[in-house]
């Protein structure tokens, strides 16, 4: 079973469990989800990330004590705490960004990343190495709440099409909120290159672990 760490504090089970539900829908992966405490706005800058990392480590420690959990994933594009945890334990620790980059590199050579932040998450950029093509975002979609706007998917489709016109052969999301709005389902009906969803990518890499394959 995969333990999911959410970095957004919420009491709403629909929000808390959405990543696990998606992993079950697409890969039939069984999950347990918990969120860190006292961060209702999640991680949005260096200070909030610094505060969150000890909480992520503590929550991972709780998960590792449960016999039914055989891997943990930090379901956030920036992979906060991933390096710290991997330096502390040999227990399989995944991160959404790292998993997405790994999946994208398996299906394309020119990976265009789309997100909502000014800069590409460092873990994703590092994971892509020389297969990184470009990073793009729509200037009107800068917060996860913006993704609820009626034209958000159309705007992100335009961003993806622009990357394809520039030579990209795979689209990688850099925002787990894109999974919430089912952006991949929308894009694949309009474009002909692979689209990598971060939530689905975590399930894919977990399956590789279950088969005994090593991850980076």
Residue pairs with C-beta under 8 A, 6 or more apart in sequence:
1 30
1 31
1 32
1 68
1 69
1 70
2 23
2 29
2 30
2 31
2 32
2 69
2 70
2 71
2 72
2 73
2 202
2 203
2 206
3 31
3 32
3 33
3 34
3 60
3 63
3 66
3 69
3 71
3 72
3 73
4 19
4 20
4 23
4 31
4 32
4 33
4 34
4 72
4 73
4 75
4 202
5 33
5 34
5 35
5 36
5 56
5 59
5 60
5 63
5 72
5 73
5 74
5 75
6 16
6 19
6 33
6 34
6 35
6 36
6 75
6 76
7 35
7 36
7 39
7 42
7 43
7 52
7 56
7 74
7 75
7 76
7 80
8 15
8 35
8 39
8 40
8 41
8 42
9 35
9 36
9 37
9 38
9 39
9 40
9 42
10 16
10 35
10 40
16 33
16 35
17 33
18 179
18 180
19 31
19 33
19 75
19 176
19 179
19 199
19 202
20 31
20 32
20 33
22 179
22 199
22 200
22 203
23 29
23 31
23 199
23 200
23 202
23 203
23 206
24 30
24 31
26 200
26 203
27 200
27 203
27 204
27 206
27 207
29 203
29 206
29 207
32 63
32 66
32 68
32 69
34 59
34 62
34 63
36 52
36 55
36 56
36 59
37 55
38 55
39 48
39 51
39 52
39 55
41 48
42 48
42 76
43 49
43 52
43 76
43 78
43 80
49 78
49 80
52 80
52 81
53 80
53 81
53 84
56 74
56 80
56 81
56 85
57 81
57 84
57 85
57 88
60 72
60 81
60 85
60 89
60 91
60 93
63 69
63 72
64 72
64 89
64 91
70 92
70 209
70 210
71 91
71 92
71 93
71 94
71 206
71 209
72 85
72 91
72 92
72 93
72 94
73 93
73 94
73 95
73 96
73 99
73 202
73 206
74 80
74 81
74 82
74 85
74 93
74 94
74 95
74 96
75 96
75 176
75 198
75 199
75 202
76 95
76 96
76 97
76 176
77 96
77 97
77 100
77 115
77 121
77 124
77 173
77 174
77 175
77 176
77 198
78 97
78 121
78 122
78 123
79 95
79 96
79 97
79 98
79 121
79 123
82 93
82 94
82 95
82 98
82 123
85 93
86 93
92 209
92 215
94 202
94 205
94 206
94 215
95 123
96 176
96 198
96 199
96 201
96 202
97 121
97 123
97 124
97 127
97 174
97 198
98 123
98 124
98 127
98 216
99 198
99 201
99 202
99 204
99 205
100 124
100 127
100 172
100 173
100 174
100 196
100 197
100 198
100 201
101 111
101 123
101 124
101 126
101 127
101 128
101 172
102 127
102 201
102 205
102 215
102 216
103 172
103 196
103 201
103 204
103 205
104 111
104 128
104 131
104 170
104 172
104 194
104 196
104 201
105 111
105 127
105 128
105 129
105 131
107 170
107 194
107 196
108 131
108 168
108 169
108 170
108 193
108 194
109 131
109 169
110 131
110 133
110 167
110 168
110 169
110 170
111 128
111 131
111 132
111 133
111 168
111 169
111 170
111 171
111 172
112 133
112 134
112 135
112 136
112 160
112 163
112 164
112 166
112 168
112 170
112 171
112 172
113 120
113 124
113 125
113 128
113 132
113 133
113 134
113 135
113 136
113 171
113 172
113 173
113 174
114 135
114 136
114 137
114 156
114 159
114 160
114 163
114 171
114 172
114 173
114 174
114 175
114 178
115 121
115 135
115 136
115 137
115 173
115 174
115 175
116 137
116 138
116 141
116 142
116 143
116 144
116 146
116 147
116 174
116 175
116 177
117 137
117 142
117 174
117 175
118 137
119 135
120 135
120 174
121 174
124 172
124 174
125 132
125 135
127 216
128 172
133 163
133 166
133 167
133 168
133 169
134 163
134 166
134 168
135 174
136 159
136 162
136 163
137 159
138 155
138 156
138 158
138 159
140 146
140 155
141 147
141 149
141 152
141 155
141 156
144 175
144 177
144 180
146 152
147 175
147 177
147 178
147 180
147 181
148 181
152 181
153 181
153 183
153 186
153 187
156 178
156 183
156 187
157 186
157 187
157 190
157 191
160 171
160 187
160 191
160 195
161 190
161 191
163 171
164 171
164 191
164 193
168 193
169 193
169 194
170 193
170 194
170 195
170 196
171 187
171 191
171 193
171 194
171 195
171 196
172 196
173 179
173 183
173 184
173 195
173 196
173 197
173 198
174 198
175 198
176 198
176 199
178 184
178 197
178 198
179 197
179 198
179 199
179 200
183 197
184 195
184 197
184 200
187 195
188 195
205 215
208 215
209 215
